[in-house]
Amino acid sequence: MIKKVLLLAGILAVFSTTKAHPATDNDTIEVVYADTTGIDIDSIEASIDHIELDEVTVEASAWVRKADRNLLFPNAQQIKQSSNGLQLLQMLQIPGVIINPTDNSIALADKNEVSLRINGRPVDNKEIQALSPEQIVRVEYIDNPGVRYGEVGTVIDFIVKNPTSGGSFMGDLTQSVNRGFGEYWLAAKANSGKSEFSYSGWFSPRWNLKMQRDNSEHYELPDGTRYTRTEESLDGSRFEQWNNGHSLNYNYLDSKKQMFNATLKFYNFQYENLFRGLLTDHSPGGTTNLMFDKEKNCRINPQLNLYYQNNLTDDQLIMANIVASYEQPNSHRIYTEDELIYTDDDFKTGEPLVGIDNLIKSRTYSVLGEVDYERTWENSRVTAGIRHTQSWITNDYVEQGIDDHMNQGNSYIFGEYWMRLGKHFDFSAGIGYSLYSYAPRGRESHTYSIWRPRFTARYTIDDYSSLRFNFVRMGSVITLDMLSPVVQEIDGIQQSTGNPDIKPYATYKYELQYQYNRGIFYGKLGAFYTHAPGAIMPEKVWVGDKILTRYNNQKNAEELRFYLDTRVMVVPDWITLSAGPAWHRYWMRGNNYTHTYNNFYAYATFELSHWNFALEGMLQTNFNRFWGETLEGGENVHTLKLSYNYKDWNFGVMVLDPFINDYKVKSENRNRYAGYYREMTSNAIKQMVAFSVSWNLNWGRQHEAGQQRIDNSINSGSVNAAGK
């Protein structure tokens, strides 16, 4: 009786903010804007039984806070002006989430890993793109994933209702008019009862893009002598890419009982870098040579993913997942230095001085299996599971005549408990245990284990703000290139190898976060500190007349970061702005080096939409990472895109970097024996103009919902040819 009274009160409260309409066949309820930021959905869900209305049209997007996630409900205008799920995600303007319009990728501003899902099932950005906006009930944004999610930074889960009849045909074609750039994608779906069949395919060509590399290397000999070498780019340096992928999917859904999903994917990646330059040795008696550095990588990767979920009762379910994968990457690097002979008006090459041809052919077979169980009570939830991955890895170093083999196993058992205590406090505690086994052929096998505890506590200050503390102990993964003793030539002076004696390490992360969510504003202010004793990082040493780069367990790697993420509906239903600055500091303490580095970065995105027009903007400053002795610079880019939506079609024009003269990425190595400062530049990307057309032709209005919970993928164990 109490549940019925609460349910009736809740329905009356919603209806009090709705417009009155005559009943229709679809029983559509049209809701006007209301401030939902103070609603605690958890307490409501714990008090009433779950009901499902046929369709609810939200007039203004709502951001609702839950204990372990945030719920974003798209409004009618956002749905109307989007042709696919990716465009709708852009409209929602989630703080810290960057949608790059040039390649339709989804990433985080802080460069942590993002896990994308549809009804809990792991997907890629192309499957998000294949969603019809009308299907999307809400988007769940989880910025503090639990132990069963692994070590991703954020989970973005699209909760959708699948049509039970009809189908759809969707596409998005983008082509630059002044550069060798294209992005093409097509998808089709057919629905029949509880079954859905779908296909999607994409192609991302890049060709004749000029890319130059300027490099300054400094060396210190064992006797203390120092000298430098500089590399000056010449015409002919370029970058090309020919990537494509295909996906076949079958989904069977009985939303109240079970779900089965089978996905077959095939990826083909090909890219090539070519650098030509003058290499000058500035030591006494040094010469200038002609350098040629070409790297080509090809990779094919078919995958089969099978998922089954059974709802045992209303409050407990069991999930099973099997993934089989084959990956065949080939990495080929050709590096030469030739004597330079000047003529009256030009130069020509003479005697070859250095010739390196590193070809690595890799194969990886992997099988993953996982079973999870989840049980929910009124104010608590428990999740437990077990997962095992087995991989068989082969790397054929053609030039060295060596076949390197390794069998690698990873078993993971985890459990997590979440509980709400009163109105203001909730917490979750989880523990995971990983057991790693590495069995290289012809070398000693190793078995390691690591405990992965995780704890989160949240205090709800009032209806609009909360304070959260997170602690996690994360594990490391050792790859075959870290263990392999095979020595690869980098240039005439440097070599690279692995280290069979390295050991896994743990990373400890402590985070404090404050969230405020009221009306048109959402803000998140936080700080975290990580340290990793025994971190595996490269080091450089003199071995004979060569400098050898190798992996080793170093003393410690630390990072401190302060960040702010904000989202403001500047003009409700018109302008939404998401922005955030951040600052981080690194301490790298090696066995024979110590380095510190500071970096400030920021991002901003905005969405202005009305009268079927939408103007999108994105800005990112350099997010630079420091690891070991190497600084890897980020991109400083910005884009503008204007689009118009007409019925089922969307037409747009985009310009990349309209206000800067060139594209530049910096990197640096601070090793005393062989350091460098490098700039990768390109003027082919600035003011690139591209036109796009997307469409969503669909039929069928009945819906059914279901949620898959397991997130699995298999990462390659292959290596690449060592290069600069």
N, C-alpha and C positions, 0 to 999 in steps of 0.2 A: 504494500500500500504506500509506504514512504517513497519507494522508487517511482511509483506512478505519479505521486504528487510532485516530486522534484522534476520529473520529465515534463509534466504539464506546465510547470512554472517556467522551465527553460524554453519550451516551445512558444509560450506566450511572450516571453522576453524577446525572442527573435522576431516574432510576428509584429511586435510593437514598433520595430524599426523597418518594416517592409512596406512596400507599396501594395495597395489592394488591386488585384487583377481577377477577372473572371477565371474560373477553372478551365483548364485546357486538357487535351489528351495527354500531354506530357507532364502536367502538374508542376510547371516551372515556377519557382519562387524567386522573385527578383529582390535582392537585398541592397539597401542604400548604405552609405558609409556610416560606420559606427566605430568608436574607439574600443578595440579589442585587446589592447596591449596589456591591460591589467588582469586579463582572465587567466586563471590557473586551470588549464584544461585537465590536468591530472586529477584534481579533486572532483571535477564534474564526471569524468569517465569512470572514476571509482565508485560513484554514487548511483549511476543509472545504467540501464542496459543499453547496448549498442543498437541504434536504429539507422536506417539508410534511406534517405530521400532520393527520389528518382533523379533530380537535377536541381542544383542551386546555382544561380547566377549572382556572383558577388560584384557589386558596382564599384567598390574601391578595395584595393589589395590590403589584406590584413596580415599583420605579423604577430603570431601568438607564441608565447613562451611556454615551454614544457620543462620538466625537470632535466631531461637529458638531450633535448633538441629544441629547435625553433621551427614553427610551422608557418609557411608562406602560402597564402591563398591568392592566386591571380584574380584580377578583376575582369569585368566584361570587356572593357576597352583593351586591356593588354592581350586578352585572348583573341579579340577581333583583329588586332593589328599584327598578329604573329602568324606565320605560315607553318612553323614547325616548333618543336620543343626547345631548340637552341635559341631561337629568336625570343621565345617567351622567357627563358632564363635570363637573357640580356635585359628584358623589360623589368624583371624583378629586382635587379641591382643589389645582389647579395654582397655585403661588404667583404672585401678581400678576395672575391672570386672574379677572375679576369677571363672574359670571352674574347679571344683574338679573332677579329673578322677576316683576317687574311687566310687563316687555315682552319677556322671553326674549331679551334682547340679550347679546352676548359682547363684553367690552371689557377693556382693560388698565388697571390701577390708575394707571399713569403717563401715560395718555391717548395713548400712541403707537398707531399703526394696527396692527391684528391681521389677518392673512390666514388665513382658514379654508379647509380643503381636505378632500376625501374622496379617498383614494388619489392625492393630489397634484393633483386637479382643483379649481380655485377654486369655492367655494360660498358661500352666505350662511347665517345662523344657522338659517333655516327648513329648509334641507336637512340641517343637522346634526341638527335636531330630528326629522327624518323617518327617521333611522337606527334600526333595531332594535338594542337593546343586545347581543343574541346575535350580531349580525353583526360587532361591533367586535373585532378581534384585538388592537389596541393603539392608543395615541394618541402621536404624535410631537410633541414640544414643542421647537421651534427658536427659541431666544432670541437668536441671532446670524445672521440670514439672509444669504446671499451675494448677489452682484451681480445674479444673474438674478431674484431676488425683488423687485427694486426697492428702495424705502426704507421698507419696513414694519418695525415694531418686533419682531414675533413672528409665527411661523408655527405653527399648530396643525393637524396633519394626522391625520385619522382613517383608519387602515388597516383596511379591511373586507373581508369575503368575501361576495359576492353570491349569494343562492340561485339555483339553476338550475331551480327549479320552484316552483309555488305563488304566493303573494302575501301582501299585508298591507293592513290598514286601520287607520290610526292617527288620533288626535285629541287635542287639548288645549283645553279650554274653561275660561276664567277670567272670573268676573263679580263685581264688587264689590256688596255689599248696601247700602252707605251712600254711594256716590259714583257719578258718571257715568263709569264705567270698565269696559272689557271687552277681552279678548284671546282671539280664537277662531282655531283652526287645525285643518285636516283634511288628510290625505295618504293616498294609495292607491298600491300598487305591484303589478305583475303580472310574473312571471318565466317565461320559456320558453327552456330551453337556455342559450345564451350571450347572450340578449337580456333586457333589463329595460325596462319601460314604467312611468312614474310620473307622478303629478299631485299638487300640493300647492297649497293656497290659504289665505290668512289675512286677517283683518280686525281692525283695532285702533282702535275708536272711543273718544273721550274727549269728554264733553259736559258743559256747565254747570259747569265747574271755575272757581272764583273765582281770579283772579290779579290782584294789585294792584302798582302801580309808584309808588314814592316817589322823587323826584328832586330833587337840589340842584345847580344849575348856577351857575358863577361866570365872570364875563366881565371882561376888561381891554381898554379901548378904546385906540386908537392914541395918545391923549394921556395915557395912564396912569390914567384914571379906572376905578374898579372898582365892580362891583355884582353882585348875585346874583338868581337866579330860583329859586323852589321850586315843585315839583309835588306836590300832596297828592291821593291817590287818593280816588275816590268809588265808591259802590256801582254795580254794573253792569259793572265790569271783569271780563273772563273770558277763558278759553282753550278752544278746541275743536279736535279732530283727527279726521279720517276717512280713515285710511290702509288700503290693501288691496293684495294682490299675488297673482299666480297663476304657476305654473310647470309646464310640460310637459317631460318628459325622456325621451330614449331612449338606452340604453347597450348597446353590443355589446362583449363581452369574451372574448377568447381569451388567458388570462393568460400563456401562454408565447410568444405571437407578436404580437398586436396588440389595440388598443382604439380604439373610436370612440364619441364622445359628442355628442349634439345636444340643446341646451336652448333652449327658447323661454320667455321671461319677460315678464310685463307688470306694471308697478307703477303705482299711482295714489295720489298723496299730496295731501292737502288739510288745511290747518290755518289757524286764524284767531286773532289776538290783538286784543282790544279793551280800550283803557284810557280811562277818563274821570277827569278830575281838575280841581282848581283850580290855576291857574298864576298865581303872584303875583310881580310885579316889585318888588324891594325897593330900587330906586333912588329918589332924590327925585322925588316926584310919580308914582310907579309905581302900577299898578292891578292888580286881580285879575280874571282872565278864566277862562272855562270852556273847558277843553281836551278835544278828542276825537281819539284816535289809533287808527286801525283798520288792521291789516295782514292781507291774505288771500293765501295762496300755494297754487297748484294746479300739479301736475306729473304728466304721464303719461310713461312710459318703457318702451317695448317693446325687447327685446334678443334677438338670436339668437347663440348661441355654438356653434361647431363645433370639435371637437378630435379629432385622430388621433395615435396613437402606434404605432410599429412597432419591435419588438425585433429589431434586425438580427442580433445574436448574443447569447450569454448576458451579455456584458459591454459592449455598446454599443446605443444606441437613438437614434431620431430622433423629434421631436415637432413637430406643426404645429397652429396655432390661428388661427381667424378669428372675429372678433366684429364684428357689425353692430348699431348702436344708433341709435335716434331718441329725442330728448327734447324735450318741449314744456312748459316751465314758464312760468306767468304769475304775475307779482308785482304786487299792487295795494295801494297805501297811500293812505289818505285821512286828512288831518290838518287840523283847524280850531281856531281860537281865536276865541271870541265874547265880546262885551262882557257883563259880568255885572251885572244890575240886581237889587238886593235889595228884597224886599217885606216886609210886616209879619211874616210867618211862614215865608217861603221866598225863593227867588230864581228869576229867569228870565233868558233870554238876550236880548241886544239886538242891536246892529249887529255883523255879522261883521267880524273884524279880519284874520284870516289864513285862506286856503283853499288847500290843496295836494291835488292829485289825480294821483299818480304811478302810471301803469299801464304795465308793461313786458311785452310778449309776446315770448317767446324760442322759437327753434327751433335744434336742433343735430343734424346728421347726422354720424355717425362710423363709420369702418371701421378695424379693427385687424387686422394680420397678423403672425404670429411663427413662426419656425422655429428649433428648438434641437437640438443634438447633444450626447450625453453618452457618455463612454468611461471605463470603470473598469478599473484594474489591481489587483494584490494590495495595494499600499500607497499608491495614488494615484488621482486622478480628475480629469478635465478636462471642463468644460462650456463650450460656446460657442453663441452665438445672435445673431439679428438680429430687430428688431421695428420696425414703422412704424405710426404712427397718423395718420390724416388726418381733420380735422373741418371742417365748414362751419357757421358760427355766424351767427345773425341775432338781433338785439335791436331790437324796435320800441318806441321811446319815444313812446307815444301822445300825451301832453300836449305834448311838445316837437315833435311831428311829424317825428321823425328815425328813419330805419332805419339801424342800424349793422351792418355785415357784416364778417366776417373769415374767411379761410381759414387754418387752423393745421395745421402738420405737425410731427411729432416722430419722428425716426429714432434708433434706439438699437442699437449693436453692443456685445457684451460677450463676455468670456472669463474663465474662472476655473480655477485649478489648486489642488488640495488634495493634500497629501503627508504621510505619517507617517514620521518619522525615529526609529527605535528605539522603545523602550517608553515613553519619557517625553515626547516632543516631536512635535507636528504643527502644520502651518501651512497657510493658504490665502492666495493672492494673486490678485486679480482686477482687471480694468480694464474700464470702460465708457466709451463715447463717445456723447454725445447731440448731435444737430443739430436746432435748432429753427428754424422759419420762421413768421413772422407777416405776413400780407398783408391789412391792413384796406382796405376799399374807400374810394377817394378820399384815402388817406393813404400815407405812405411805408412800404414793406415793410422788414422787418428779418429778418436771419438771424444766429443765435447758435449757438455750440458750447461744449461743456464736457466735460472729462475727469473721469471718476468712478473713481478708484482706490480699492481696498479691500484691507486686509491684516489678517489675524488670526493670532495665534500662541498656542498653548496648551502649558503645561508641566504634566504630570501628576506631582504631588508623590508620591503614593502611591495605594493602591487606593481611597481615599475622597475625596481632595481634588485640586484643580487650580487653576492660575492662568492667566488669559487676558487678552490685550491686543488691542484692536480699534482700527483707524483706518479712517475712511471720509471721502471727499469727496463730498458730495451736491449735486445741482443743484436749481435752482428752476424753477417753471413760471409763466409769465405768462398771466393770464386776460384776457378781453376787457374786463371792468369795470376792470381796472388800466390799460388802454390807452385806453379810450373818453374823448373830450373832452366828452361830453355832461354838462351841469350839471343836477343834481337838487336840488330844494328839500327841506330837512329840516324846518325850521320857519320862523318869521318872521325869524330872524337867521342861520341856518346853511345852507350849501350843500355839495354833494359832487360830485366829478368824478374822472376818471382822469388819466393822464399818458402821452401817446404817446411820450415820450422815455426812459422807464425801461428798464433793461437787466437781464438775468438775473444772478444772483449764485450763489456757491458757499458751502455750509456745511461746516465741518470739524469732525469729531467724534472725540475721543480717549476711550477707555474702558478701565478696568482693573477686573477682576472676579475674585473668589475664590469657588469653589464647594466645598461639603462635602456629601457624601451617604453616610450610613451608617445602616443599620438603619431605625429609625422616623423619622429626621431628614434633612431636606434644607434646606440654607441657601445663599443667594447674597448676597454682600456686594460692593458695587461703587460706583464713582464715574465720572462722565464730565464732560467739558467740551466745549462747542461754541462756535464763533464764526463769524459770517457777515459778512465785510466787504462793504459795499455792499448790505446787506439792504433789500428793498423794504418800507417801512413808511409809514403815513400821517403827514401833518403838517398843521397848521392855520395859515393866514395870513389877515390882513385884506385884502380886496379891495373897495374902496369902503366901503359900510356893511354888508357881509356878511362872515362868517367862512367861508372856503372850506377844506374838507377834501380833500386830494389825496394821491396816492401819489408817492413819490420814493425814490431810492436814498439811504439814510442811511449814516452812517459805519460802524457795527458793531452787531451784536446778539450778546450772550454769555449763556451759561447754565452754571452749575456745579451738579451734583446728586450727593448721596450717598444711597444706598438700601440697604435690607436686605429680602430676601424669605425667608420661612421656611415650612416645611411639617412638621408633627409629627403622627405617628399616636399621639395621647395614650394611647388604648387601642386596640390593633390590632383591626380589624374592628368597632370600636364608634365611636370618636371620632377625627376628623381635624381639625386646626386649621391654617389658613394665615393668616399675618399679616405685616405689614411696615410700618415707618415710613420716611419719606424727608424730605429737606430740599433745597431748591434756591434758588439766588440768580440774579437776572437783572441784567445791565448793558445798558441801552439807550442807545446813543450816536448821537443824531441830528445833523443838520446845525445845528440850533439848539436842541437840548435834550439833557439827560443825566439818566437816571433809574436807580435801583436798587430792587430789591424782593426780600424774603426770604419764603419760605413753607415751613411744616412741614405735612405731611399724613401720614395713616396709613390703612390698611385692615385688616380682619380678616374672615375667613369661617370658619365651622365646620360640620361635618356629624356629627351623632350618629344612628346607625342601628342598630336591632336589633329582632328579632321583627316584621319587616315595617313597623315605624314608622321615620320619619326626621324629625329636627328640623334645619332649616337656618337659619343666621343670617348676615347680611351687614351690615358697617358701613363707611362711607366718610366721612372728614372732607374738608373743602374742599381740592381740588386747584386752586390758582389759577395762571393763566398771565398773564404780562406780555409784551406785544409793542408796540413803539413807545412810545406814551404811555398805553396802555390796559391796565387790569387786568380780566381776565375771570374772575370767581369761579366756583368749582365748587360741587357739591352736598354738603351734609352730611346724609346719609340713612342709615337702617338698616331692615332688614326681618327678620321672623321668619316661618317657614313650617313647619307640622306636616303631615305626610302619612302615609298608610297605603296599603300596597300589598297588593292581594288578587288573586292570579292575574294576569290580563292587565289589571287596572284599578288606577288610582292615584287616591286622593281626598285633597284637601288644603285647608287653610285658611291664609291669609296675612294679616299685618297690616303696614302700612307706617308707619314713624315712630311706634311706640307710646309713646315716652318723651319726645317733644319737642312743644312747643305749636304751632309753625308751620314752614313751609317757606320758606327764605330763600336767595336768590342775590344776591351783591353784585357790583357792577362799578364801575370808577372810571377817569376820564381825567384825567391830570395836566397837560394843556396849559395854559400860562399865559394864553392868550387866551380859551379856551372849554373849561374843564374841567368835570367833574361827578362826583357821587357818587350811586349809584343802588342801590336795593334792590327786588328782585322778591320778593314774598311771597305766600303762599297758606295758608289754614287748611283748605282742602278736601282736602289730601293727608294731613294728620296723622291717625293712627289709622284709616286706610282699611282696611276688612276685605273680603277677597275669598275666595271659594270656588272650587276648581278640581277638575276631573275629567279624567283622561287615560287613554287605553287604547291597547293594541297587540295587535290580533287578527291573527295571522299563521299561515302554514302553509308547509311546505317546509323541508327540512333540509340539502340538498346545497349546497355552496359553491364559489365560485371567486374568486380574488383578482386584482387588477390595480392598477396605480399610475400615475396621470396626473401630470405634472410641471410643466406651465405654469400660471402664475397671471396672468390678465389681466382687466382691467375698464377701462371707459371713463368718465372723469369729465366732468361737464357743463362747458360754457364759458359758461353763461348768467349773468346778473346779477340781483340783487334790487333792488327800490326802496329807496333810501336812507332810513334811519330811525334812531330813537334806540335 
